């Protein structure tokens, strides 16, 4: 399947601008590449103040430097291993302090390495849960005091279509992603009276360099054939949903999943 062309993407000049996002303080996990990088770019383009973390320092610093040349609020990058909760407990408040507070948290970071059930050890189980589930709760926990202080907030968790489809060789990843939907519902209930909204985005198969590592052109063609819409979902499409959910336009949206999958069934 051919690479996506910029001509195939919507014209940025015709895309939504959310005045309510201007100057908002945003923290994004896993923001150095793929969907995460698109999230960083999208919020920066809205005039938000963005900090993002990732394990890829070269990618993260390059993205921050590139965007610093085009925006009033240059994004801040911090290298962070989200599986190390002591580091998370220090880094998240520090980044929030550098932003001057927090309005929006985007829990995007994950890793979908393939595995067979018979290969899973207790140590590998714990590792996969730490990478794909545990940090969403503890980053949110560290962020909630700042969201309370702001008087309102939006938390956006990232699930996955994979467990809804029952894809092969992803048992632990899909277990974690299924749990994120339960976490989202629970946090929405517990934080809602403080005007903190919690939602989940459920992406389909997004055409990123990482996903193309797993799929042949024939495999990508099969995905498109199973979708209701032609074409491949792009990181831009996921970021567009995140902008809406973070904005005041979505002020009554909480506790639910929002699918961006081109109707993949």
ZADREN-641381 format. One record per residue: residue in one letter; x, y, z of N, C-alpha, C, O, CB in turn. Coordinates in steps of 0.05 Angstrom, whole numbers, plus 5000, padded with zeros to 4 digits. Atoms other than C-alpha are relative to their C-alpha. Glycine has a CB too. Example, Ala and Ser with C-alpha at 12.3 -4.5 7.8 and 13.67 -1.06 7.14 Angstrom:
<nodes>
NODE rest n_east n_north n_up ca_east ca_north ca_up c_east c_north c_up o_east o_north o_up cb_east cb_north cb_up
NODE    A   5018    4976 5000    5246     4910  5156   5018    5024 5000   5039    5024 5013    4980     5001  5025
NODE    S   4984    4976 4999    5273     4979  5143   4985    5022 5014   4995    5044 5018    5009     5009  4971
</nodes>
This chain:
<nodes>
NODE rest n_east n_north n_up ca_east ca_north ca_up c_east c_north c_up o_east o_north o_up cb_east cb_north cb_up
NODE    X   5017    4976 5000    5000     5000  5000   5017    5025 5000   5037    5025 5015    4981     5000  5024
NODE    X   4982    4977 5001    5029     5068  4982   5001    5016 5025   4982    5016 5041    4991     5018  4977
NODE    X   4997    4983 4977    5055     5116  5034   4979    5022 4999   4970    5030 4977    5028     5012  5002
NODE    X   5019    4978 4999    5007     5170  5057   5013    5025 4989   5036    5031 4994    4989     5005  5029
NODE    X   4991    4975 5011    5014     5236  5020   4988    5023 5016   4965    5021 5025    4993     5003  4970
NODE    X   5011    4977 4986    5005     5304  5053   4975    5010 4986   4958    5022 4998    5021     5023  5001
NODE    X   5024    4992 5015    4955     5317  4998   4975    4984 5008   4953    4993 5003    5005     4997  4970
NODE    X   5022    5016 4991    4912     5262  5028   4989    5009 5027   4967    5000 5035    5008     4971  5001
NODE    X   5008    4991 4974    4907     5297  5095   4983    5026 4997   4985    5040 4977    5024     5005  5018
NODE    X   5015    4975 5002    4857     5353  5110   5018    5025 5000   5039    5024 5012    4980     5001  5024
NODE    X   4985    4974 5001    4880     5424  5097   4999    5012 5028   4977    5017 5039    4987     5019  4980
NODE    X   5000    4989 4972    4902     5451  5166   4985    5026 5002   4973    5032 5023    5028     5005  5009
NODE    X   5014    4975 4999    4872     5518  5147   4970    4996 5002   4955    5015 5009    5007     5016  4976
NODE    X   5028    5006 4999    4804     5484  5144   4992    4983 5024   4969    4975 5027    4991     4987  4974
NODE    X   5005    5017 4977    4810     5444  5208   4991    5017 5024   4996    5041 5025    5024     4983  5007
NODE    X   5012    4986 4977    4778     5462  5275   5022    5014 5017   5043    5003 5022    4985     4981  5017
NODE    X   4984    4985 4980    4809     5515  5320   4982    5002 5025   4960    5011 5023    5010     5028  4989
NODE    X   5015    4999 4975    4787     5511  5393   5011    5023 5017   5032    5020 5029    5002     4973  5015
NODE    X   4990    4978 4984    4795     5579  5427   5004    4992 5030   5020    5003 5043    4981     5023  4999
NODE    X   4998    5009 4972    4785     5543  5494   5026    4986 5006   5033    4983 5029    4977     4983  5007
NODE    X   4975    5014 4995    4851     5506  5484   5024    5019 5001   5046    5012 5009    5005     4980  4978
NODE    X   4978    4981 5001    4893     5569  5475   5010    5005 5029   4994    5010 5047    4992     5026  4987
NODE    X   4986    4996 4975    4943     5575  5533   4993    4979 5021   5003    4980 5044    4992     5027  5012
NODE    X   5005    5023 4982    4916     5511  5565   5026    4985 5005   5043    4984 4987    4978     4982  4990
NODE    X   4976    5014 4992    4969     5470  5601   4995    4970 4997   4977    4959 5009    5009     5007  5029
NODE    X   5005    5028 5009    4976     5400  5572   5025    4983 5005   5047    4991 4999    4993     5000  4970
NODE    X   4978    5019 4996    5018     5340  5593   4992    4975 4983   4970    4964 4986    5003     4992  5030
NODE    X   5004    5023 5018    5025     5283  5542   5021    4979 5005   5045    4986 5005    5000     5009  4970
NODE    X   4980    5022 4997    5058     5215  5554   5004    4987 4973   4986    4985 4957    4991     4980  5021
NODE    X   4994    5014 5026    5093     5178  5497   4998    5019 4977   4987    5011 4956    4981     4977  4997
NODE    X   5005    4979 5020    5096     5242  5457   5022    5003 4978   5020    5022 4962    4996     5025  5013
NODE    X   4977    4995 5018    5161     5233  5417   4996    4990 4972   5010    5000 4954    5024     4988  5011
NODE    X   5002    5012 5027    5137     5193  5357   4971    4990 4996   4955    4989 5015    5020     4977  4996
NODE    X   5026    5012 5007    5076     5164  5321   4976    5017 5008   4976    5042 5004    4998     4974  5013
NODE    X   5023    4986 4991    5009     5183  5350   5007    5022 5020   4996    5044 5020    4979     4981  5013
NODE    X   4992    4980 4979    5043     5218  5409   5010    5025 4988   5004    5047 4998    5020     4988  5018
NODE    X   4989    4976 5013    5081     5265  5364   4978    5017 4987   4978    5041 4988    5021     4993  4979
NODE    X   5022    4986 5012    5017     5282  5327   4984    5015 5021   4974    5037 5016    4982     4980  4985
NODE    X   5014    4987 4978    4984     5298  5394   5015    5025 5008   5003    5046 5012    4997     4981  5023
NODE    X   4984    4977 4992    5041     5344  5413   4997    5023 4979   4991    5046 4986    5030     4993  5003
NODE    X   5003    4980 5022    5038     5380  5345   4973    5013 5000   4970    5037 4997    5006     4986  4973
NODE    X   5027    4990 5001    4963     5387  5348   4994    5020 5023   4982    5041 5018    4980     4977  5001
NODE    X   5005    4982 4978    4960     5418  5417   5017    5025 4998   5007    5047 5005    5005     4986  5027
NODE    X   4983    4976 5004    5019     5464  5402   4987    5018 4980   4987    5043 4983    5028     4991  4992
NODE    X   5012    4984 5021    4983     5487  5339   4975    5015 5010   4967    5035 4998    4992     4982  4977
NODE    X   5023    4986 4989    4923     5506  5382   5008    5022 5019   4991    5036 5030    4982     4980  5015
NODE    X   4990    4979 4982    4967     5553  5423   5001    4991 5029   5003    5007 5047    4982     5023  4998
NODE    X   4998    5010 4973    4969     5507  5484   5029    4999 5009   5048    5000 4993    4988     4972  5002
NODE    X   4974    5003 4987    5028     5502  5532   5003    4970 5005   4989    4958 5020    5003     5016  5027
NODE    X   4998    5029 5001    5052     5430  5523   5027    4991 5012   5048    5001 5006    4998     4990  4971
NODE    X   4977    5016 4991    5100     5385  5562   4995    4971 4992   4972    4962 4994    5005     5004  5031
NODE    X   5004    5028 5007    5112     5314  5538   5024    4984 5009   5046    4993 5011    4995     4997  4970
NODE    X   4979    5018 4991    5151     5254  5562   5001    4976 4982   4982    4969 4968    4994     4991  5029
NODE    X   4996    5023 5016    5180     5194  5527   5026    4987 5007   5043    4999 5021    4999     5007  4969
NODE    X   4974    5014 4997    5236     5142  5528   5019    5005 4977   5041    4994 4977    4994     4971  5004
NODE    X   4984    4996 5024    5263     5166  5461   5011    5029 5001   4998    5047 4989    4983     4995  4974
NODE    X   4990    4973 4997    5306     5227  5477   5006    5014 4974   5001    5038 4971    5024     5001  5018
NODE    X   4993    4987 5025    5331     5239  5407   4975    5010 4985   4974    5032 4975    5017     4981  4982
NODE    X   5025    4992 5014    5261     5239  5377   4987    5022 5016   4977    5041 5003    4982     4975  4998
NODE    X   5014    4979 4984    5233     5280  5435   5013    5027 4997   4999    5047 4993    5000     4991  5029
NODE    X   4986    4974 5002    5286     5334  5432   4998    5011 4972   4994    5036 4969    5030     4996  5008
NODE    X   5002    4990 5028    5283     5338  5356   4972    5012 4996   4969    5033 4983    5005     4977  4980
NODE    X   5027    4990 5003    5207     5347  5359   4997    5026 5014   4986    5045 5003    4979     4979  5011
NODE    X   5003    4975 4985    5211     5400  5413   5015    5023 4986   5005    5045 4985    5012     4996  5029
NODE    X   4984    4979 5014    5265     5438  5375   4986    5009 4974   4985    5033 4969    5028     4990  4993
NODE    X   5014    4993 5025    5226     5435  5310   4975    5017 5005   4971    5037 4991    4992     4975  4984
NODE    X   5024    4985 4994    5162     5460  5341   5005    5027 5013   4989    5045 5012    4981     4983  5018
NODE    X   4993    4975 4987    5197     5514  5381   5003    5023 4980   5000    5046 4987    5026     4997  5015
NODE    X   4996    4980 5021    5209     5550  5315   4974    5010 4988   4974    5029 4973    5017     4988  4978
NODE    X   5025    4993 5013    5136     5554  5297   4977    5008 5019   4955    5011 5010    4991     4977  4984
NODE    X   5022    4995 4981    5097     5570  5361   5008    5020 5021   5031    5024 5027    4992     4973  5013
NODE    X   4996    4981 4979    5089     5621  5415   5009    4986 5026   5025    4996 5041    4974     5016  5006
NODE    X   4993    5015 4976    5094     5567  5469   5016    4975 4992   5004    4955 4985    4974     4991  5015
NODE    X   4983    5023 5007    5153     5520  5454   4994    4977 5019   4993    4981 5043    5030     5007  5000
NODE    X   5006    5023 4982    5137     5450  5480   5025    4992 5016   5048    4997 5007    4991     4976  4983
NODE    X   4978    5009 4983    5179     5421  5536   5001    4970 4999   4980    4956 5002    4996     5010  5029
NODE    X   4997    5029 5000    5207     5351  5531   5016    4990 5024   5035    5003 5032    5014     4991  4974
NODE    X   4985    5013 4978    5229     5306  5588   5002    4970 4995   4982    4957 4991    4986     5006  5028
NODE    X   4997    5028 5002    5258     5237  5582   4991    4987 5026   5000    4994 5047    5030     4992  4994
NODE    X   5011    5012 4976    5220     5192  5630   4992    4971 4994   4979    4965 4974    4976     5016  5010
NODE    X   5008    5028 5000    5212     5117  5641   4975    4997 5018   4977    4998 5042    5023     4981  5009
NODE    X   5025    5000 4985    5139     5111  5662   4996    4975 5016   4978    4973 5033    4977     5002  4981
NODE    X   5001    5023 4984    5151     5042  5691   5013    5004 5027   5010    4988 5046    5013     4976  4986
NODE    X   4986    4994 4975    5194     5074  5746   4983    5020 5015   4985    5044 5011    5029     5011  4995
NODE    X   5020    4983 4987    5140     5101  5792   5012    5021 5018   5000    5043 5022    4981     4983  5016
NODE    X   4987    4979 4984    5189     5138  5838   5008    5024 4982   5005    5047 4990    5025     4989  5014
NODE    X   4993    4979 5019    5213     5177  5777   4974    5015 4991   4975    5039 4988    5015     4989  4975
NODE    X   5025    4988 5008    5141     5189  5755   4990    5020 5022   4981    5042 5016    4978     4979  4995
NODE    X   5010    4983 4978    5123     5217  5824   5016    5026 5003   5005    5046 5013    5002     4984  5026
NODE    X   4984    4975 4999    5180     5268  5818   4996    5016 4974   4993    5041 4975    5029     4993  5003
NODE    X   5000    4985 5025    5176     5285  5744   4973    5013 4994   4973    5036 4984    5007     4980  4977
NODE    X   5026    4989 5007    5101     5296  5736   4995    5026 5015   4988    5046 5002    4978     4980  5007
NODE    X   5004    4974 4987    5095     5350  5790   5020    5021 4991   5013    5044 4989    5003     4996  5030
NODE    X   4981    4980 5010    5159     5382  5764   4992    5012 4974   4994    5036 4969    5028     4987  4998
NODE    X   5009    4991 5026    5132     5386  5694   4975    5018 5003   4973    5038 4989    4994     4976  4981
NODE    X   5023    4984 4995    5066     5412  5719   5008    5028 5011   4997    5048 5004    4980     4986  5020
NODE    X   4990    4975 4990    5104     5465  5758   5011    5017 4979   5007    5042 4979    5020     4995  5021
NODE    X   4988    4985 5022    5142     5485  5696   4979    5012 4982   4982    5033 4970    5019     4983  4984
NODE    X   5022    4990 5016    5076     5493  5659   4984    5021 5014   4968    5036 5001    4982     4977  4992
NODE    X   5016    4982 4984    5047     5534  5715   4973    4989 5008   4954    5004 5014    4997     5026  4985
NODE    X   5026    5013 4993    4992     5484  5729   4993    4980 4978   5010    4974 4960    4978     5020  5003
NODE    X   5008    5020 5019    4953     5433  5689   4970    5001 4995   4954    5005 5014    5008     4971  5009
NODE    X   5028    5001 5007    4888     5431  5651   4992    4974 4985   4969    4965 4987    4993     5023  4982
NODE    X   5006    5023 5018    4894     5370  5605   5022    4979 5003   5046    4986 5002    4997     5008  4971
NODE    X   4981    5022 4999    4928     5302  5613   4993    4980 4979   4970    4972 4977    5000     4986  5028
NODE    X   5004    5020 5021    4936     5255  5554   5018    4976 5006   5042    4977 5003    5006     5012  4972
NODE    X   4986    5025 4994    4956     5184  5574   5002    4983 4975   4985    4966 4970    4987     4984  5024
NODE    X   4998    5013 5026    4981     5158  5508   5020    4977 4999   5017    4958 4984    5008     5020  4979
NODE    X   4978    5019 5002    5044     5117  5522   4992    4971 5003   4976    4964 5020    5021     5007  5021
NODE    X   5005    5029 4999    5042     5042  5508   5020    4987 4982   5036    4999 4968    4971     4994  4990
NODE    X   4982    5016 5017    5080     4986  5474   4986    4974 4993   4978    4959 5011    5027     4995  5015
NODE    X   5015    5024 5009    5048     4931  5432   5017    4978 4989   5010    4966 4969    4980     5009  4979
NODE    X   4983    5022 5008    5104     4881  5426   4984    4974 5000   4967    4969 5017    5025     4997  5018
NODE    X   5015    5025 5003    5078     4814  5402   5012    4978 5019   5035    4978 5025    5001     4990  4971
NODE    X   4991    5022 4983    5081     4751  5446   4979    4978 4998   4956    4982 4993    5003     5010  5030
NODE    X   5018    5023 4999    5052     4681  5450   4994    4994 5029   5011    4998 5046    5013     4976  4986
NODE    X   5007    5006 4972    5014     4660  5513   5020    4981 5014   5026    4985 5038    4973     4988  5001
NODE    X   4982    5019 4988    5062     4602  5525   5027    5012 5007   5042    5000 5023    5004     4976  4983
NODE    X   4974    4987 4995    5121     4650  5526   4999    5019 5025   5020    5028 5034    5009     5016  4976
NODE    X   5003    4980 4979    5093     4694  5582   5010    4989 5027   5001    4968 5036    4971     5010  5002
NODE    X   4991    5006 4973    5129     4692  5649   4988    5020 5019   4978    5041 5010    5032     5000  5002
NODE    X   5010    4980 4981    5107     4727  5714   5015    5027 4997   5002    5048 4999    5003     4990  5028
NODE    X   4985    4975 5003    5163     4778  5703   4991    5015 4975   4988    5040 4975    5030     4994  4998
NODE    X   5009    4987 5025    5140     4792  5631   4972    5011 5004   4966    5033 4994    5001     4980  4977
NODE    X   5027    4989 4994    5068     4799  5655   5002    5027 5014   4990    5046 5006    4984     4979  5017
NODE    X   4997    4975 4985    5089     4851  5706   5011    5023 4983   5003    5046 4985    5018     4995  5025
NODE    X   4988    4980 5018    5131     4887  5654   4980    5012 4981   4979    5036 4977    5023     4988  4984
NODE    X   5020    4991 5019    5074     4891  5604   4978    5017 5013   4969    5037 5002    4987     4976  4985
NODE    X   5019    4984 4986    5025     4916  5656   5011    5027 5008   4997    5047 5008    4990     4985  5025
NODE    X   4987    4974 4992    5075     4969  5679   5001    5018 4976   4998    5043 4979    5028     4994  5011
NODE    X   4996    4983 5024    5085     4993  5607   4973    5009 4989   4971    5031 4978    5015     4984  4979
NODE    X   5025    4995 5015    5013     4990  5583   4976    5007 5018   4955    5015 5007    4993     4976  4985
NODE    X   5023    4995 4983    4968     5000  5644   5006    5017 5025   4994    5037 5030    4987     4974  5008
NODE    X   4996    4989 4973    4998     5018  5711   5005    5030 5000   4994    5045 5017    5023     4986  5014
NODE    X   4992    4972 5000    5027     5086  5693   4976    5019 4995   4976    5042 5003    5022     5005  4980
NODE    X   5023    4983 5005    4960     5112  5668   4987    5009 5026   4979    5032 5029    4979     4986  4982
NODE    X   5012    4993 4974    4933     5109  5739   5018    5019 5016   5009    5039 5026    4994     4975  5016
NODE    X   4982    4985 4982    4995     5136  5774   5007    5027 4989   5012    5046 5004    5025     4984  5005
NODE    X   4996    4973 5011    5007     5193  5725   4975    5017 5006   4977    5040 5013    5006     4998  4969
NODE    X   5025    4986 4994    4934     5212  5733   4999    5008 5030   4992    5030 5037    4976     4983  4993
NODE    X   5000    4994 4971    4940     5207  5809   5018    5024 5006   5011    5041 5022    5010     4976  5015
NODE    X   4982    4978 4995    5000     5254  5807   4990    5026 4988   4997    5048 4998    5027     4994  4988
NODE    X   5010    4976 5014    4963     5303  5761   4975    5011 5013   4969    5035 5010    4995     4993  4971
NODE    X   5026    4992 4990    4896     5306  5798   5002    5025 5018   4985    5043 5015    4987     4977  5015
NODE    X   4999    4975 4984    4918     5358  5850   5001    5025 4984   4988    5045 4991    5023     4999  5019
NODE    X   4998    4976 5017    4936     5407  5795   4974    5004 4985   4965    5027 4981    5023     4997  4980
NODE    X   5026    4997 5013    4871     5393  5758   4979    5011 5019   4963    5028 5011    4991     4973  4988
NODE    X   5019    4989 4980    4832     5406  5822   5006    5029 5004   4987    5045 5006    5003     4985  5026
NODE    X   4993    4972 4996    4870     5471  5832   4990    5017 4977   4983    5040 4980    5030     5003  5004
NODE    X   5010    4986 5023    4851     5491  5761   4970    5003 5000   4959    5021 4986    5010     4987  4975
NODE    X   5029    4999 4998    4778     5479  5778   4986    4984 4979   4961    4982 4979    4992     5029  4997
NODE    X   5012    5017 5021    4767     5434  5718   5023    4986 4986   5046    4994 4988    4983     5017  4980
NODE    X   4979    5013 5014    4805     5386  5674   4989    4978 4981   4966    4970 4983    5020     4987  5019
NODE    X   5007    5022 5018    4805     5334  5619   5023    4980 5000   5046    4987 4996    4995     5010  4971
NODE    X   4981    5022 5002    4840     5267  5623   4992    4982 4977   4969    4974 4975    5001     4983  5027
NODE    X   5006    5016 5024    4845     5228  5558   5018    4975 5001   5043    4978 4999    5004     5016  4974
NODE    X   4985    5025 5000    4866     5155  5562   4999    4987 4973   4980    4991 4957    4989     4980  5022
NODE    X   4999    5014 5026    4886     5113  5502   4995    4970 5004   5011    4956 5016    5026     5005  4986
NODE    X   5005    5029 5002    4854     5045  5493   5010    4989 4974   5030    4999 4963    4970     4995  5004
NODE    X   4992    5012 5025    4858     5001  5432   4977    4983 4989   4962    4971 5005    5025     4982  5004
NODE    X   5020    5017 5013    4812     4967  5382   5008    4971 5002   4991    4953 4998    4997     5008  4971
NODE    X   4990    5027 5003    4856     4905  5387   4984    4979 5016   4978    4958 5006    5029     4999  5009
NODE    X   5014    5021 4984    4820     4870  5445   4971    4997 4991   4959    4976 4995    5001     5007  5029
NODE    X   5027    5003 5010    4752     4885  5414   4999    4981 4976   4979    4968 4971    4989     5028  4993
NODE    X   4998    5018 5023    4775     4847  5352   5012    4973 5007   5009    4954 4992    5016     5013  4979
NODE    X   4987    5025 4992    4813     4793  5390   5023    4993 4981   5024    4971 4970    4980     4977  5000
NODE    X   4977    5004 5019    4877     4801  5349   5020    4980 5012   5022    4979 5037    5014     5027  4994
NODE    X   4982    5020 4990    4930     4747  5355   5026    5012 5011   5034    5034 5004    5007     4980  4979
NODE    X   4973    4994 4989    4996     4750  5395   5001    5026 5015   5022    5039 5016    5019     5001  4977
NODE    X   5001    4975 4985    4974     4808  5438   4985    4997 5027   4973    5016 5036    4987     5022  4983
NODE    X   5016    5005 4976    4944     4776  5500   5004    5020 5022   4984    5030 5033    5005     4972  5010
NODE    X   4995    4982 4977    4977     4820  5552   4994    5029 4993   4983    5043 5009    5029     4997  5009
NODE    X   5006    4973 5009    4972     4884  5512   4970    5004 5000   4960    5025 5009    5011     5005  4971
NODE    X   5029    4997 5002    4898     4871  5500   4987    4999 5028   4967    5012 5033    4988     4978  4983
NODE    X   5010    5000 4973    4887     4854  5574   5003    5028 5013   4984    5037 5026    5016     4979  5017
NODE    X   4995    4973 4989    4918     4921  5593   4981    5020 4988   4969    5037 5002    5029     5009  4996
NODE    X   5016    4981 5014    4879     4959  5541   4970    4997 5007   4955    5017 5008    5003     4998  4970
NODE    X   5027    5004 4991    4813     4927  5562   4996    5013 5028   4976    5025 5034    4993     4970  5001
NODE    X   5001    4988 4973    4828     4949  5634   4999    5030 4999   4987    5042 5017    5024     4990  5017
NODE    X   5000    4971 5002    4839     5020  5612   4972    5011 4996   4965    5033 5006    5018     5010  4976
NODE    X   5028    4991 5003    4766     5025  5591   4986    5000 5027   4969    5017 5033    4986     4983  4980
NODE    X   5011    5000 4973    4746     5004  5662   5011    5022 5017   4996    5034 5033    5005     4973  5012
NODE    X   4987    4979 4985    4796     5052  5692   4987    5027 4993   4982    5044 5010    5030     5001  4995
NODE    X   5012    4975 5009    4767     5108  5650   4972    5005 5012   4966    5027 5021    4998     5001  4970
NODE    X   5027    4997 4988    4696     5095  5673   5001    5006 5029   4986    5022 5040    4984     4974  4995
NODE    X   4998    4997 4970    4717     5090  5746   5009    5028 5007   4998    5041 5025    5018     4979  5012
NODE    X   4989    4974 4993    4758     5154  5746   4980    5022 4992   4978    5042 5006    5026     5005  4985
NODE    X   5020    4980 5008    4703     5192  5709   4979    5003 5023   4970    5026 5028    4986     4991  4974
NODE    X   5019    4998 4978    4656     5175  5766   5012    5013 5025   5000    5031 5037    4990     4972  5008
NODE    X   4988    4990 4976    4705     5190  5822   5008    5030 4998   5009    5044 5018    5024     4983  5007
NODE    X   4990    4973 5003    4729     5256  5793   4980    5020 4988   4985    5044 4987    5025     5000  4982
NODE    X   5019    4983 5014    4667     5282  5758   4989    5023 5016   4985    5045 5004    4978     4983  4990
NODE    X   5012    4978 4984    4639     5324  5815   5020    5023 5004   5013    5044 5014    4991     4989  5028
NODE    X   4980    4979 4999    4704     5363  5813   5005    5012 4972   5025    5025 4968    5027     4989  5012
NODE    X   4999    4990 5027    4692     5379  5740   5025    4991 4985   5035    5005 4968    4999     5030  5000
NODE    X   4978    5013 5014    4747     5333  5717   4988    4978 4983   4977    4958 4993    5023     4989  5019
NODE    X   5011    5020 5019    4726     5294  5655   5021    4980 4992   5045    4986 4990    4989     5015  4975
NODE    X   4982    5022 5007    4757     5227  5637   4988    4984 4978   4966    4973 4981    5006     4982  5025
NODE    X   5009    5014 5023    4749     5195  5569   5022    4982 4988   5045    4986 4995    4989     5019  4979
NODE    X   4980    5017 5014    4783     5142  5526   4997    5003 4970   4974    5003 4960    4997     4971  5009
NODE    X   5000    5002 5029    4802     5144  5453   5008    4972 4992   5027    4961 5003    5019     5021  4987
NODE    X   4995    5027 5009    4800     5077  5418   5009    5002 4971   4992    5003 4953    4975     4981  5003
NODE    X   4991    4998 5028    4843     5081  5356   4997    4973 4986   4999    4952 4998    5029     5009  4998
NODE    X   4998    5024 5016    4838     5032  5299   5030    4995 4994   5047    5002 5010    4984     5002  4974
NODE    X   4972    5004 5007    4901     5011  5263   5010    5025 4986   5002    5031 4963    5003     4975  4981
NODE    X   4990    4974 5009    4938     5077  5253   5026    4996 4985   5044    4981 4994    5004     5019  5024
NODE    X   4977    5004 5017    4989     5082  5198   5024    5016 5010   5029    5039 5002    4994     5008  4970
NODE    X   4976    4989 4989    5052     5097  5237   5023    4982 4992   5019    4959 4984    4999     5004  5031
NODE    X   4977    5017 5006    5123     5072  5224   5000    4975 5017   5008    4954 5007    5026     5015  5004
NODE    X   5000    5023 4983    5115     5025  5283   4980    4979 4991   4986    4955 4990    4994     5007  5029
NODE    X   5020    5019 5010    5051     4994  5257   5008    4987 4974   5002    4964 4968    4973     5013  4998
NODE    X   4991    5011 5026    5081     4986  5188   5021    4979 5004   5026    4963 4986    5010     5022  4982
NODE    X   4980    5022 4994    5135     4944  5222   4986    4973 5003   4998    4953 4997    5014     5007  5026
NODE    X   5014    5026 4995    5081     4892  5239   4984    4991 4976   4978    4967 4975    4982     5004  5024
NODE    X   5019    5007 5021    5040     4893  5175   5014    5002 4972   5027    5022 4967    4975     5017  5001
NODE    X   4992    4999 5028    5058     4876  5103   4980    5017 4984   4958    5023 4995    5003     4971  4988
NODE    X   5020    4986 5017    5025     4916  5046   4974    4983 4997   4952    4995 4997    5012     5006  4973
NODE    X   5024    5017 5002    4978     4856  5039   4984    5001 5026   4959    5001 5025    5009     4971  4994
NODE    X   5014    4998 4974    4962     4859  5113   4985    5027 5003   4963    5028 5013    5019     4996  5022
NODE    X   5013    4974 4999    4947     4933  5108   4975    5001 4982   4955    5012 4989    5019     5022  4992
NODE    X   5023    5001 5018    4901     4920  5049   4977    4985 5013   4954    4992 5008    5008     4986  4973
NODE    X   5021    5015 4986    4863     4869  5091   4986    5017 5021   4962    5016 5025    5012     4975  5013
NODE    X   5012    4982 4980    4853     4921  5146   4981    5019 4986   4958    5023 4996    5022     5016  5014
NODE    X   5017    4981 5014    4825     4971  5096   4975    4986 4990   4953    4997 4991    5015     5013  4976
NODE    X   5023    5015 5009    4779     4917  5068   4980    4995 5022   4956    4993 5017    5009     4973  4987
NODE    X   5018    5005 4977    4751     4905  5138   4988    5026 5011   4970    5024 5028    5016     4986  5022
NODE    X   5011    4975 4991    4738     4979  5149   4975    5008 4984   4971    4997 4962    5022     5022  4997
NODE    X   5022    4989 5015    4675     5015  5129   5009    5022 4980   4997    5026 4959    4979     5012  5019
NODE    X   4989    4978 5017    4717     5072  5099   5026    4991 4987   5041    4975 4999    5005     5025  5017
NODE    X   4975    5005 5013    4773     5067  5049   5022    5018 5013   5016    5037 5027    4999     5006  4970
NODE    X   4978    4984 4990    4842     5094  5068   5010    4990 5027   4996    4974 5040    4993     5029  5002
NODE    X   4988    5007 4974    4887     5086  5129   4996    5022 5020   5000    5046 5013    5030     4993  4996
NODE    X   5002    4981 4978    4875     5120  5195   5027    5012 5005   5047    4997 5006    4988     4988  5026
NODE    X   4975    4986 4996    4929     5172  5206   5002    5011 5029   4981    5016 5042    5003     5023  4980
NODE    X   4997    4987 4974    4958     5201  5271   4984    5026 5003   4973    5032 5024    5029     5006  5006
NODE    X   5016    4975 5001    4925     5267  5251   4971    4994 5009   4960    5010 5024    5000     5012  4972
NODE    X   5028    5006 4994    4856     5233  5257   4996    4995 5030   4976    5003 5041    4991     4976  4984
NODE    X   5002    5005 4971    4870     5211  5328   5003    5026 5016   4989    5031 5035    5021     4979  5009
NODE    X   4995    4974 4986    4897     5279  5349   4975    5018 4998   4969    5032 5016    5024     5014  4987
NODE    X   5024    4984 5003    4834     5312  5321   4979    4993 5021   4966    5011 5031    4988     4997  4972
NODE    X   5019    5008 4979    4791     5271  5369   5009    5010 5027   4993    5019 5043    4996     4970  5000
NODE    X   4989    4992 4974    4837     5287  5427   4995    5030 5004   4989    5039 5027    5030     4994  5002
NODE    X   5005    4971 4998    4831     5362  5413   4971    5005 5008   4966    5022 5026    5006     5014  4974
NODE    X   5028    4996 4993    4755     5358  5415   4995    4992 5029   4983    5008 5044    4982     4983  4982
NODE    X   5005    5009 4972    4754     5318  5480   5013    5017 5021   5002    5020 5043    5009     4971  5003
NODE    X   4987    4982 4981    4802     5366  5513   4987    5027 5001   4991    5042 5021    5029     5003  4992
NODE    X   5010    4973 5002    4764     5427  5491   4974    5004 5017   4962    4984 5026    4994     5007  4971
NODE    X   5025    4994 4986    4705     5462  5525   4976    4991 4984   4954    4988 4995    4998     5029  5006
NODE    X   5022    5010 5016    4662     5438  5467   4990    4973 5010   4967    4966 5006    5008     4998  4970
NODE    X   5006    5027 4990    4664     5369  5500   4994    5001 5030   4998    4981 5044    5023     4981  4995
NODE    X   5003    4997 4971    4645     5396  5569   4981    4980 5013   4984    4976 5037    4990     5028  5005
NODE    X   5018    5020 4988    4590     5344  5579   5006    4972 4991   4990    4954 4993    4972     5007  4992
NODE    X   4991    5027 5009    4629     5285  5551   5019    4989 5021   5041    5000 5026    5015     5001  4973
NODE    X   4982    5014 4981    4658     5239  5604   4992    4971 5004   4968    4964 5000    5001     5015  5027
NODE    X   5005    5028 4994    4664     5166  5621   4995    4982 4977   4984    4960 4980    4976     4998  5018
NODE    X   5007    5016 5024    4660     5141  5550   5024    4996 4982   5045    5008 4985    4978     5013  4985
NODE    X   4979    5006 5020    4701     5113  5493   4992    5013 4973   4969    5013 4965    5003     4969  4996
NODE    X   5004    4987 5025    4709     5150  5428   5018    4987 4979   5043    4988 4981    5006     5031  5002
NODE    X   4986    5017 5019    4728     5108  5368   5009    5016 4975   4993    5032 4965    4982     4976  4991
NODE    X   4990    4989 5025    4771     5130  5310   5013    4977 4985   5037    4973 4987    5021     5024  5005
NODE    X   4991    5026 5011    4777     5066  5269   4991    4996 4971   4995    4974 4960    4991     4977  5017
NODE    X   5011    5003 5028    4745     5079  5200   4980    4977 4999   4975    4967 4977    5023     4995  4981
NODE    X   5020    5021 5000    4693     5028  5221   5011    4972 4997   4999    4955 4984    4980     5005  4978
NODE    X   4986    5026 5002    4741     4969  5227   4985    4979 5016   4981    4982 5040    5030     5002  5009
NODE    X   5015    5021 4987    4702     4906  5243   5010    4973 4991   5000    4952 5000    4970     5003  4996
</nodes>
